[in-house]
């Protein structure tokens, strides 16, 4: 019989409603910069997945992830959903940085290409999202996930719907 060693993980997060209350009052870039500066709490997904070190400027967002065992799928590699979450975060948040106060967005689609397996030995991953085109109602963005050697691990394109906030 095979023995396993149980592991556990505990994390905390702040009330997401507090950050959401600022949506209509600040531009997307101002909101992202406030989160980076610690003035606003990061959304719970950042803590759940354990994303770190976010950077933001207009039309570009970067976020990092150190792969951990709790990211693994049954094959012993980081689950594609975790990688997709990173790509979606970077691409959509890049769109967010281009929006004025009172304007929101949501992802319409995410097309992901997985190019390399990711494990705890992969090292610190960097995911950079950039806006390729933004119109009045939609925006197209891409995200690139790279390893410490600069090799492309995964790539995504995303379309976001842009709309006025109520």
DATAGI-V151968 format. One record per residue. RES is the residue in three letters. PHI is phi in radians with two decimals (* if undefined). PSI is psi in whole degrees, -180 to 180 (* if undefined). Layout:
# DATAGI-V151968
((RES & PHI & PSI) (RES & PHI & PSI))
This chain:
# DATAGI-V151968
((UNK & * & 138) (UNK & -1.50 & 135) (UNK & -1.74 & 146) (UNK & -2.12 & 152) (UNK & -1.83 & 115) (UNK & -1.20 & 144) (UNK & -2.19 & 159) (UNK & -2.43 & 164) (UNK & -2.56 & 136) (UNK & -2.22 & 139) (UNK & -2.55 & 161) (UNK & -2.21 & 163) (UNK & -2.65 & 164) (UNK & -1.66 & 163) (UNK & -1.04 & 117) (UNK & -1.18 & -19) (UNK & -1.15 & -29) (UNK & -1.12 & -43) (UNK & -1.25 & -38) (UNK & -1.11 & -27) (UNK & -1.13 & -19) (UNK & -1.57 & -6) (UNK & -0.96 & -45) (UNK & -1.44 & -10) (UNK & -1.81 & -17) (UNK & -2.24 & 155) (UNK & -1.22 & 165) (UNK & -1.05 & -42) (UNK & -1.13 & -41) (UNK & -1.08 & -40) (UNK & -1.12 & -45) (UNK & -1.11 & -44) (UNK & -1.14 & -35) (UNK & -1.16 & -37) (UNK & -1.16 & -44) (UNK & -1.07 & -40) (UNK & -1.33 & -10) (UNK & 1.49 & 7) (UNK & -1.27 & -32) (UNK & -2.10 & 146) (UNK & -1.23 & 144) (UNK & -1.19 & 151) (UNK & -1.15 & 153) (UNK & -0.94 & -32) (UNK & -1.05 & -32) (UNK & -1.08 & -39) (UNK & -1.36 & -39) (UNK & -1.04 & -47) (UNK & -1.50 & -19) (UNK & 1.31 & 40) (UNK & -1.26 & 154) (UNK & -2.51 & 175) (UNK & 0.62 & 80) (UNK & -1.57 & 144) (UNK & -2.20 & 147) (UNK & -2.61 & 138) (UNK & -2.53 & 171) (UNK & -1.04 & 121) (UNK & 1.44 & 5) (UNK & -2.61 & 135) (UNK & -2.40 & 141) (UNK & -2.24 & 145) (UNK & -2.51 & 153) (UNK & -2.11 & 157) (UNK & -2.57 & 131) (UNK & -1.70 & 111) (UNK & -1.01 & 136) (UNK & -2.23 & 163) (UNK & -1.00 & -35) (UNK & -1.21 & -7) (UNK & -1.53 & -7) (UNK & -1.28 & 151) (UNK & -1.72 & -179) (UNK & -1.14 & -14) (UNK & -1.53 & -3) (UNK & 1.47 & 24) (UNK & -2.27 & 167) (UNK & -1.12 & 132) (UNK & -1.06 & 140) (UNK & -1.04 & -27) (UNK & -1.17 & -35) (UNK & -1.18 & -46) (UNK & -1.09 & -43) (UNK & -1.10 & -37) (UNK & -1.10 & -42) (UNK & -1.06 & -48) (UNK & -1.10 & -44) (UNK & -1.11 & -42) (UNK & -1.05 & -49) (UNK & -1.14 & -45) (UNK & -1.16 & -50) (UNK & -1.18 & -40) (UNK & -1.17 & -31) (UNK & -1.09 & -41) (UNK & -1.10 & -43) (UNK & -0.97 & -37) (UNK & -1.15 & -14) (UNK & -1.68 & -2) (UNK & -1.67 & 139) (UNK & -1.34 & 170) (UNK & -1.01 & 142) (UNK & 1.53 & 3) (UNK & -2.11 & 133) (UNK & -2.05 & -178) (UNK & -2.70 & 164) (UNK & -2.63 & 150) (UNK & -1.25 & 132) (UNK & -1.62 & -37) (UNK & -2.71 & 164) (UNK & -2.55 & 118) (UNK & -1.92 & 114) (UNK & -1.98 & 139) (UNK & -2.09 & 119) (UNK & -1.62 & 122) (UNK & -1.93 & -27) (UNK & -2.47 & 147) (UNK & -1.24 & 151) (UNK & -2.12 & 132) (UNK & -2.36 & 180) (UNK & -1.09 & -24) (UNK & -1.38 & -8) (UNK & -1.19 & -25) (UNK & 1.49 & -175) (UNK & -1.14 & 122) (UNK & -1.68 & 145) (UNK & -2.11 & 129) (UNK & -2.06 & 120) (UNK & -2.05 & 125) (UNK & -1.89 & 140) (UNK & -2.40 & 147) (UNK & -1.45 & 127) (UNK & -1.58 & -37) (UNK & -2.80 & 135) (UNK & -2.27 & 126) (UNK & -1.90 & -163) (UNK & -1.30 & -36) (UNK & -1.99 & -24) (UNK & -2.41 & 160) (UNK & -2.43 & 146) (UNK & -1.97 & 129) (UNK & -2.33 & 161) (UNK & -2.25 & 159) (UNK & -2.41 & 141) (UNK & -2.17 & 126) (UNK & -1.83 & 122) (UNK & -2.16 & 155) (UNK & -1.61 & 178) (UNK & -1.06 & -22) (UNK & -1.49 & 0) (UNK & 1.46 & 8) (UNK & -1.36 & 140) (UNK & -1.27 & 123) (UNK & -1.70 & -41) (UNK & -2.73 & 157) (UNK & -2.45 & 147) (UNK & -2.53 & 151) (UNK & -2.08 & 150) (UNK & -2.50 & 140) (UNK & -1.89 & 133) (UNK & -2.05 & 140) (UNK & -1.54 & 132) (UNK & -1.88 & 135) (UNK & -2.66 & 154) (UNK & -1.24 & 141) (UNK & -1.40 & 146) (UNK & -1.19 & *))
